[in-house]
């Protein structure tokens, strides 16, 4: 579904992605794990089109989209749930969800909103409240639900566990896992390597702008180098 070849990106004169190769097959949950500053967010931003690419290619469902403008990508089925959630804090929960479905017919939006409320029941309780009043975990749920309102075939998820209590992280990861049943393909970027690898099919390990290891998630969890460097075991 998604193939990245030799991807490079830079901030000014400083290159931070030095030729990334990865692929995500339809229906997979694939994670990219790595320490703070490894380049994971930059990678996702290149895939959603908000960060310029200085080399390499991105192919999505058979089309080269390397330079396709960001705003055209969700309509192709590629949607990002960004780091830091980036919800509209002065709008209500429902208004945030409706913005995720911008351009779709109303009856479809109502059905999709019902699905979002089934996935995250707390959002139904808070639907008329200002999104800025939600807890961090609820805001993360809203960011994911808003992305899903666009009916992506591939969801790019940036650090959904960031700053959240372990019990909320477990809930969020359960929802990510459940996306498999909805046939949403997921590329999940995480510093929480253990949590991400536990729900993923495959993983890539990123260090200073390069992929240094990849494989089935259970093999990575069992790898002594990964256990020591990323899992604290
Ligand atoms: P984090 O988990 O903190 O988001 P990350 O793995 O996602 O880390 P990036 O945020 O992609 O890493 O950062 C990769 C490198 O690019 C880091 O060295 C970072 O300092 C640098 N960088 C990120 N954003 C910018 C920017 N806007 N301008 C200049 N350098 C940046």
Boltz pocket constraint, residues with backbone or C-beta under 6 A from the ligand:
constraints:
  - pocket:
      binder: B
      contacts: [[A, 11], [A, 16], [A, 34], [A, 35], [A, 36], [A, 37], [A, 38], [A, 39], [A, 40], [A, 41], [A, 42], [A, 43], [A, 83], [A, 191]]
      max_distance: 6.0
